[in-house]
């Protein structure tokens, strides 16, 4: 029976060419500069004019229907201008009353 002896690991034979392997403690950490523009992209959905906020305050209460639907959708289909959707687990608020549903089928013309 032969015994296999493995040599001890030594220094790597591959040379390092991408810089020093030790961290230079004398250099200060890198800092990012803030140019005042923030991180928003130009033309993003968040770009709203300040005028729209003023319009919302002026028209508050004028023609306020207050009808809304909160739910998840299961399926949406469109044929030309007719939309069919299957809604589930939701609430509809119409004419001051709340209606809860487990499943709702809707057809809309747009």
VMD Tcl script that draws the C-alpha trace (Angstrom):
set ca {
  {0.00 0.00 0.00}
  {1.37 3.39 -1.01}
  {0.85 6.58 0.98}
  {0.16 9.74 -1.00}
  {1.80 12.85 0.45}
  {0.35 16.19 -0.65}
  {2.74 19.15 -0.82}
  {1.92 22.15 1.39}
  {0.29 25.14 -0.27}
  {2.70 27.91 -1.02}
  {2.47 31.34 -2.58}
  {0.45 31.60 -5.78}
  {2.36 31.48 -9.02}
  {-0.19 33.77 -10.70}
  {0.98 37.37 -10.60}
  {-1.40 40.13 -9.51}
  {-1.63 42.89 -12.12}
  {-4.72 44.84 -11.02}
  {-3.14 46.86 -8.21}
  {-1.93 46.45 -4.69}
  {-3.37 43.58 -2.69}
  {-3.27 45.52 0.57}
  {-5.72 48.28 1.48}
  {-4.04 51.67 1.69}
  {-5.15 53.03 5.10}
  {-3.64 56.47 4.41}
  {-6.09 57.33 1.63}
  {-9.50 58.73 2.66}
  {-12.66 56.80 1.69}
  {-14.35 57.73 -1.56}
  {-17.23 60.20 -1.33}
  {-20.10 60.74 -3.72}
  {-20.86 64.25 -4.84}
  {-24.41 65.56 -4.66}
  {-25.07 67.93 -7.54}
  {-28.54 68.83 -6.26}
  {-30.40 67.02 -9.04}
  {-31.24 63.95 -6.96}
  {-31.63 60.48 -8.36}
  {-34.78 60.99 -10.44}
  {-34.53 60.40 -14.16}
  {-35.58 63.07 -16.60}
  {-38.98 62.29 -18.08}
  {-39.92 59.80 -15.37}
  {-43.47 59.26 -14.17}
  {-42.66 61.29 -11.07}
  {-42.21 64.49 -13.08}
  {-45.43 66.38 -12.40}
  {-45.83 70.09 -12.74}
  {-46.63 72.13 -9.65}
  {-49.71 73.47 -11.43}
  {-51.51 70.12 -11.14}
  {-51.35 70.36 -7.34}
  {-52.96 73.78 -7.45}
  {-55.73 72.49 -9.74}
  {-56.45 69.63 -7.33}
  {-56.96 72.07 -4.46}
  {-59.19 74.38 -6.52}
  {-61.40 71.55 -7.82}
  {-61.65 69.70 -4.52}
  {-65.31 68.91 -3.92}
  {-66.44 70.11 -7.35}
  {-68.14 67.20 -9.16}
  {-66.79 64.74 -6.64}
  {-68.43 61.38 -7.36}
  {-66.40 59.33 -4.90}
  {-67.09 56.04 -6.70}
  {-64.19 53.59 -6.74}
  {-63.20 49.91 -6.96}
  {-60.49 48.11 -4.99}
  {-59.76 44.56 -6.14}
  {-57.37 42.23 -7.91}
  {-57.84 41.21 -11.52}
  {-57.89 37.64 -12.71}
  {-58.22 38.13 -16.48}
  {-58.43 41.05 -18.94}
  {-59.37 40.77 -22.63}
  {-59.75 43.41 -25.33}
  {-61.46 43.23 -28.72}
  {-61.34 46.57 -30.55}
  {-62.87 49.05 -28.10}
  {-64.62 46.47 -25.89}
  {-62.87 45.32 -22.73}
  {-63.86 42.30 -20.64}
  {-62.37 41.71 -17.22}
  {-62.73 39.26 -14.38}
  {-62.17 40.90 -11.00}
  {-61.87 39.09 -7.69}
  {-61.74 39.71 -3.94}
  {-62.71 43.35 -3.96}
  {-64.87 46.21 -2.81}
  {-66.91 48.68 -4.85}
  {-67.99 52.03 -3.38}
  {-70.92 53.49 -5.36}
  {-73.39 56.19 -4.29}
  {-72.15 56.13 -0.71}
  {-72.53 52.35 -0.26}
  {-69.87 49.63 -0.11}
  {-70.33 46.32 -1.92}
  {-67.97 43.39 -1.29}
  {-67.49 40.65 -3.88}
  {-65.51 37.48 -4.43}
  {-65.79 37.51 -8.24}
  {-67.08 40.13 -10.65}
  {-67.32 40.13 -14.47}
  {-67.19 43.47 -16.23}
  {-67.57 44.72 -19.80}
  {-66.46 48.20 -20.80}
  {-66.44 50.23 -24.00}
  {-63.59 52.70 -24.23}
}
mol new
graphics top color blue
foreach p $ca { graphics top sphere $p radius 0.5 }
foreach p [lrange $ca 0 end-1] q [lrange $ca 1 end] { graphics top cylinder $p $q radius 0.2 }
display resetview
